[in-house]
Amino acid sequence: MYGRIDVHSHILPGVDDGCATLAQSLECCRRLVDAGYTHSFCTPHIWPGFENVHRDNIVRWVAALQYELDDSGIPLKLIPGGEHNFHAKFTHSQPETIVPAGVTGKYILADMWADAIPKFFEPSVKWLQSMGLTVILAHPERMRAVQDDPGLADYFAEIGLLLQGNLQCFSDSPRADTRIVVERYLEEGRYFLLGSDTHKPDTLQLRLDGIKQAIKVAGKEAVDRLMIENPQKLIPKAT
């Protein structure tokens, strides 16, 4: 039985800029369960500077946190994944650094921070697609290039990208560029998924409050599709 599925989180303790301790991880997981989540993908940053974040370690870390959740009676099912970063040398990455959702799945999460779409962006997408992967671009509304030109959503669709909106952006100021774009994209049906991008307990409530605002914008049926129905497509059959 699936409730809400978080497709983007940094709840593994002490791995990246997310939860720093096991206590923080357990608190976040408890609160996610209270908010109706039954599953969460663990998507630590697979970025330059996080060299120890690779497939084998992610699987091991997820299993260790799952053990702690089970031992604490927190009914949240964790699934390994990663948040890749597109950069100039991304296509030189070793295949073992590529971590699709569920490890054996066919979807992969990636992000990029840019004031304009760089030359390496489309080749990076195509390289992943050549492996049979469907690329999901994380929180495009946080990218300056998209804020300056929301019409880039058409380009993303043309090259086969799916988009994942960030729940916290729905809690930003109504005048913030992130809030303007995230609500526009939701209204226009641009998103395939909505994720919490949970990092630490102190910002979690903003992310959960974002669910309420998203429902105000698009309605419960549409939000459930982005947080319950579509995320199930990321889960490998054997999981």
C-alpha positions as CSV (number, residue, x, y, z in Angstrom):
1,M,0.0,0.0,0.0
2,Y,1.4,3.3,-1.1
3,G,0.9,6.7,0.6
4,R,3.0,9.7,-0.4
5,I,6.4,8.8,-1.8
6,D,9.2,11.3,-1.4
7,V,11.4,11.2,-4.5
8,H,14.1,13.6,-3.3
9,S,15.6,13.6,0.2
10,H,18.8,14.1,2.1
11,I,18.0,12.1,5.2
12,L,21.0,9.8,5.3
13,P,22.9,10.9,8.4
14,G,26.3,12.6,7.9
15,V,26.6,12.0,4.2
16,D,26.1,15.4,2.5
17,D,24.6,18.7,3.6
18,G,21.4,17.0,4.8
19,C,20.8,15.4,8.2
20,A,24.0,15.5,10.3
21,T,23.1,12.9,12.9
22,L,21.0,9.8,13.2
23,A,18.7,11.6,15.6
24,Q,18.0,14.2,12.9
25,S,17.3,11.5,10.4
26,L,14.9,9.7,12.7
27,E,13.0,13.0,13.5
28,C,12.6,13.8,9.8
29,C,11.4,10.3,9.0
30,R,8.8,10.4,11.9
31,R,7.5,13.7,10.6
32,L,7.3,12.4,7.0
33,V,5.3,9.4,8.2
34,D,3.0,11.8,10.2
35,A,2.5,13.7,6.9
36,G,1.3,10.6,5.1
37,Y,4.5,9.3,3.5
38,T,5.1,5.6,3.3
39,H,8.2,5.6,1.2
40,S,11.2,7.9,0.6
41,F,14.0,7.8,-1.9
42,C,17.4,8.6,-0.3
43,T,19.1,10.9,-2.9
44,P,22.4,12.2,-1.5
45,H,24.4,14.6,-3.6
46,I,26.5,12.9,-6.2
47,W,28.5,16.0,-6.9
48,P,32.2,16.9,-7.2
49,G,33.4,17.1,-3.6
50,F,31.3,14.2,-2.4
51,E,33.7,11.4,-3.7
52,N,32.5,8.9,-1.2
53,V,28.9,9.1,-2.4
54,H,28.7,6.2,-4.8
55,R,26.5,3.3,-5.5
56,D,27.9,0.7,-3.0
57,N,28.0,3.2,-0.1
58,I,24.5,4.6,-0.8
59,V,23.0,1.0,-0.7
60,R,24.9,0.4,2.5
61,W,23.9,3.6,4.1
62,V,20.2,3.2,3.2
63,A,20.2,-0.3,4.7
64,A,21.7,1.0,7.9
65,L,19.1,3.7,8.2
66,Q,16.3,1.3,7.4
67,Y,17.5,-0.9,10.2
68,E,17.3,2.1,12.6
69,L,13.8,3.0,11.4
70,D,12.6,-0.5,11.8
71,D,14.1,-0.7,15.3
72,S,12.5,2.6,16.2
73,G,9.0,1.5,14.9
74,I,9.0,4.2,12.1
75,P,7.0,2.7,9.2
76,L,8.9,4.4,6.3
77,K,10.4,2.3,3.5
78,L,13.6,3.7,2.2
79,I,14.8,3.3,-1.4
80,P,18.3,4.1,-2.6
81,G,19.0,6.7,-5.2
82,G,21.1,9.8,-5.8
83,E,21.0,13.4,-6.9
84,H,23.5,13.8,-9.7
85,N,24.9,17.2,-10.7
86,F,25.4,18.2,-14.3
87,H,28.8,19.9,-14.8
88,A,31.4,20.3,-17.5
89,K,33.0,16.9,-16.9
90,F,29.9,14.9,-16.1
91,T,30.1,12.7,-19.2
92,H,33.5,11.6,-18.1
93,S,32.0,10.0,-15.0
94,Q,32.6,6.3,-14.3
95,P,29.5,4.2,-14.9
96,E,29.6,3.0,-11.2
97,T,28.9,6.5,-10.1
98,I,25.6,6.6,-11.9
99,V,22.8,5.7,-9.4
100,P,19.3,5.5,-10.9
101,A,16.3,5.6,-8.6
102,G,16.2,2.2,-6.8
103,V,19.7,1.5,-8.3
104,T,18.2,-0.9,-10.9
105,G,15.5,1.5,-12.0
106,K,15.1,3.4,-15.3
107,Y,14.8,6.9,-13.9
108,I,17.6,9.1,-12.7
109,L,17.5,12.4,-10.7
110,A,19.9,15.3,-11.7
111,D,20.2,18.9,-10.9
112,M,22.1,21.9,-12.3
113,W,22.7,25.5,-11.1
114,A,23.2,28.0,-13.9
115,D,22.3,31.5,-15.0
116,A,22.1,30.2,-18.6
117,I,21.9,26.7,-20.1
118,P,25.5,25.6,-20.6
119,K,26.8,23.8,-23.6
120,F,27.4,20.6,-21.5
121,F,23.8,20.3,-20.4
122,E,22.2,18.6,-23.4
123,P,25.1,16.2,-24.0
124,S,24.9,15.2,-20.3
125,V,21.2,14.4,-20.7
126,K,21.8,12.5,-23.9
127,W,24.6,10.5,-22.3
128,L,22.3,9.3,-19.6
129,Q,19.5,8.6,-22.1
130,S,21.9,6.5,-24.1
131,M,22.0,4.1,-21.1
132,G,18.2,3.7,-21.3
133,L,17.6,6.1,-18.4
134,T,14.8,8.7,-18.2
135,V,16.3,11.9,-16.7
136,I,14.4,13.9,-14.1
137,L,15.5,17.5,-13.6
138,A,15.3,18.4,-9.9
139,H,13.8,21.7,-8.9
140,P,14.2,23.6,-12.1
141,E,12.3,26.6,-10.5
142,R,15.4,27.2,-8.4
143,M,17.6,27.7,-11.4
144,R,18.3,31.3,-12.4
145,A,18.1,30.4,-16.1
146,V,14.6,29.1,-15.6
147,Q,13.5,32.0,-13.5
148,D,14.6,34.4,-16.2
149,D,13.0,32.3,-18.9
150,P,10.2,29.9,-17.7
151,G,9.6,29.0,-21.3
152,L,12.6,26.7,-21.0
153,A,10.1,24.1,-19.9
154,D,9.3,23.6,-23.6
155,Y,13.0,22.9,-24.4
156,F,13.2,20.5,-21.5
157,A,10.2,18.6,-22.8
158,E,11.7,18.5,-26.3
159,I,14.9,16.8,-25.1
160,G,12.9,14.2,-23.1
161,L,13.4,15.6,-19.6
162,L,10.9,15.2,-16.8
163,L,10.6,17.8,-14.0
164,Q,10.5,17.5,-10.3
165,G,9.2,20.5,-8.3
166,N,10.5,21.4,-4.8
167,L,7.8,21.6,-2.1
168,Q,9.7,24.2,-0.1
169,C,9.3,26.7,-3.0
170,F,5.6,26.7,-2.4
171,S,6.3,28.2,1.0
172,D,8.6,31.0,-0.3
173,S,7.3,34.6,-0.5
174,P,4.6,35.0,-3.1
175,R,6.9,37.5,-4.8
176,A,9.9,35.2,-4.9
177,D,11.0,34.0,-8.3
178,T,11.0,30.4,-7.1
179,R,7.4,30.6,-5.9
180,I,6.2,32.3,-9.1
181,V,7.8,29.6,-11.3
182,V,6.8,26.6,-9.2
183,E,3.2,27.7,-9.1
184,R,3.2,28.4,-12.8
185,Y,4.7,25.1,-13.7
186,L,2.3,23.3,-11.4
187,E,-0.7,25.1,-13.0
188,E,0.6,24.3,-16.5
189,G,1.0,20.6,-15.7
190,R,4.8,20.8,-16.2
191,Y,5.8,18.6,-13.3
192,F,6.1,14.8,-13.2
193,L,6.9,14.7,-9.5
194,L,6.9,16.9,-6.4
195,G,9.6,16.1,-3.8
196,S,10.4,17.5,-0.4
197,D,14.2,17.8,-0.8
198,T,14.3,17.3,2.9
199,H,17.7,18.3,4.5
200,K,17.2,18.9,8.2
201,P,14.4,19.0,10.7
202,D,14.5,22.8,11.0
203,T,13.2,23.4,7.4
204,L,10.9,20.3,7.1
205,Q,7.8,22.1,8.2
206,L,8.2,24.6,5.3
207,R,8.3,21.7,2.9
208,L,5.3,20.0,4.4
209,D,3.4,23.3,4.4
210,G,4.2,23.4,0.7
211,I,1.9,20.4,0.1
212,K,-1.1,22.5,1.3
213,Q,-0.2,25.3,-1.0
214,A,0.3,23.0,-4.0
215,I,-3.2,21.6,-3.3
216,K,-4.6,25.1,-3.3
217,V,-3.0,25.8,-6.6
218,A,-3.8,22.5,-8.5
219,G,-6.2,20.5,-6.4
220,K,-5.7,17.3,-4.4
221,E,-6.1,14.9,-7.3
222,A,-3.3,16.5,-9.3
223,V,-1.0,16.7,-6.3
224,D,-1.7,13.1,-5.4
225,R,-0.7,12.1,-8.9
226,L,2.6,13.9,-8.5
227,M,3.3,12.5,-5.0
228,I,1.7,9.1,-4.9
229,E,0.9,7.8,-8.4
230,N,3.8,9.0,-10.6
231,P,6.5,8.2,-7.9
232,Q,5.5,4.6,-8.0
233,K,6.9,4.4,-11.5
234,L,10.4,5.1,-10.1
235,I,10.3,2.0,-7.8
236,P,11.9,-1.1,-9.4
237,K,9.5,-4.1,-9.5
238,A,11.4,-6.1,-7.0
239,T,11.5,-3.4,-4.4
